Amino acid sequence: MFGFDDKIMFQNKNNDILTVGEILIDMISTEYGDNFESSNYSKFFGGSPSNIAMNVKKLGIRSHVASAVGDDGLGSFLIDQLRNADIDTKGIQHTEYSTSMVVITKSKSSPVPIFYRGADYHLAFTPVLEEYLINSKIIHFSCWPLSMVPVRHTLEKVIEKAKENHILIGFDPNYHPMIWQKGEDGIEYVKSIIGKVDIIKPSEDDAERLFGKDTHENQIKKFLRLGAKLVIMTLGKEGAMVSNGVETVKYSTLATDVVDTTGAGDAFWSGFYTAAIKGYSIREALALGFAVSAYQLKYTGAIVDLPKLEVIKERYGL
């Protein structure tokens, strides 16, 4: 069990976190609006796992990325961004498919996405990926690679290998029917994965897509019944509820200035993982995750110029 006042004990590894899954372009509108009224869009580095790898590097720990891009200008842009962040790019595979993209409306609530998928779901389980995995303390992934074949089979191998090597597994259950293979019951597949991971962070929207409408307390119980060990349910401006199955803790949001919500969940994960690696208790790591998210919400796009974790800790008085 994850006690809130306990620290997570990690094995001594060369890398702190390996994020596995999508790396892609976020095209975000320059104006607010839910119906894509804007005529102007700006290009940003994106893909939830890759965002986290970039963020934690800035916050002060080590990261690798396993993902796939196309042999095109957008793929080159993404790889250049990783290199600029001093992240090893040997885990980025090149495919004959176009680099994936998400078009998003700038939003202060939940951004509205349109998905254009190509290279991201052709990530293969290679010797490089396996080496990265075995030498990492944490493995993180989202629903994206689970939603399509062949990358789903890659993730299944990653989960199996991580469990064999007692590596912490974090899962973002950001289920969205638009990214799933047509005619497949993605909801049931996602539910089958929940018991195989250690930490899961659904938003209230994620929970509703998976289980239907219900109270926050009941939604958390559903994740726990499926085998989740630590459930972090983010509630937007209402903060979050976190449960280890024995104790439930509520957190208020630290965000006071919201410019764009793109990547807010990734920023939370980044702060939480960085704090856990640095030896903070789970309770402290959760608070620092919310602080990093609040800092990120002041900017547009999923990747911002984050300072070291200690600077954010001091800024938010934690």
Secondary structure as UniProt FT lines:
FT   TURN            4..5
FT   STRAND          15..20
FT   STRAND          24..32
FT   STRAND          41..46
FT   HELIX           48..59
FT   STRAND          63..70
FT   HELIX           73..84
FT   TURN            85..86
FT   TURN            90..91
FT   STRAND          92..95
FT   STRAND          101..106
FT   STRAND          113..116
FT   HELIX           119..122
FT   HELIX           127..134
FT   STRAND          136..142
FT   HELIX           144..146
FT   TURN            149..150
FT   HELIX           151..164
FT   TURN            165..166
FT   STRAND          168..172
FT   HELIX           177..179
FT   TURN            182..183
FT   HELIX           186..194
FT   TURN            195..196
FT   STRAND          199..200
FT   HELIX           204..211
FT   HELIX           216..225
FT   TURN            226..227
FT   STRAND          230..234
FT   HELIX           236..238
FT   STRAND          240..243
FT   STRAND          248..251
FT   TURN            262..263
FT   HELIX           264..277
FT   TURN            278..279
FT   HELIX           282..296
FT   TURN            297..298
FT   HELIX           309..315
FT   TURN            316..317
//
